[in-house]
Amino acid sequence: MLAPNPHDTFIKRIFANTEDAIAFFKGTLPSEVQSILDLERLEQTKESFLPKNQSSTQTDILWKIPTKSGKEIYTYLLFEHKSYYDPKIFFQLLGYITQIYLWQKENSADLVPVIPFVFYHGEKVWDLGLNFKDQFSKNEDIQTLAKYIPDFAIELFELDKTDITTKFHPLTLRMFLRLIQKIRTDIKEFRPIFLGILKELSQVQSEAKKLEILEKLLYYLLSVRPKDEIEFRNEEMYRVEGLEGEFMTLLDEIRLEGEIKGKLEGKLEAAERMLKKGMSVSDVLDVTGLTEADLRNKGLVK
């Protein structure tokens, strides 16, 4: 598999917290859908339906949610973290959803509905509609043949259009989504925004919890905007009350990990070029100093 993108890593770390995942869907799913769901029993699966060679601009997560009547449904979240949407996204979703239904059929006698949920973080305004049929022209011939067109609707969450503060109640979820929302902002505008997020962090009572949240925030921030590190080293206002020492230690750990990761990525890129030119795996390992596990994790060998 491809090495995880920082957006991918961060979104999965957010939604690994069941409380935040529940709060997210309570703030986004239609009320009539929520009325039949037992969201408190939401359970994340370990399944992914993205191709192994999928570009690192998408992340997918599948949840199983019981209904109040004792049945269950699946919610499939596709996180699109490019700065623009891919016009092929509905076609990709059609493929992913088909895979989920096939997976269900292989593992259970009954099919249950899947809600496709697109978490969109692009700068371009979404104008693709909310249904697969919206991708077709509206001429009379197409309308006559409409019954032959597979169709599905999506739930769309446009992050840039959402007021995070009023939409979501848990403090941690608000901070995380706010950071994703503004991660591409110009540094002059971003500085006070990030300071506001850190001031909110000071409201957390538990020092251990506060440190855990700070680590997630800084890791994501400096994975996406590494040049901002100097800002946080030189500005006292960026310190979090009670965590001044830990703040600087985290910066050092993240910087070191980034350097190591950068070297590894460089070696993996070189290895990929060598393999494409026909070099044997053993020769590539000798030249780069990588292990076969490194190549396997990158999806370069089976």
Secondary structure, 3 states (H helix, E strand, C coil): CCCCCHHHHHHHHHHCCHHHHHHHHHCCCCHHHHCCECHHHCEECCCCCCCCCCCCCEEEEEEEEEECCCCEEEEEEEEECCCCCCCCHHHHHHHHHHHHHHHHHHHCCCCCCEEEEEEECCCCCCCCCCEHHHHCCCCHHHHHCHHHCCCCECEEEEHHHCCHHHHCCCHHHHHHHHHHHHCCCCHHHHHHHHHHHHHHHCCCCCHHHHHHHHHHHHHHHHHHCHHHHHHHHHCHHHCCCCCHHHHHHHHHHHHHHHHHHHHHHHHHHHHHHHHHCCCCHHHHHHHHCCCHHHHHHCCCCC
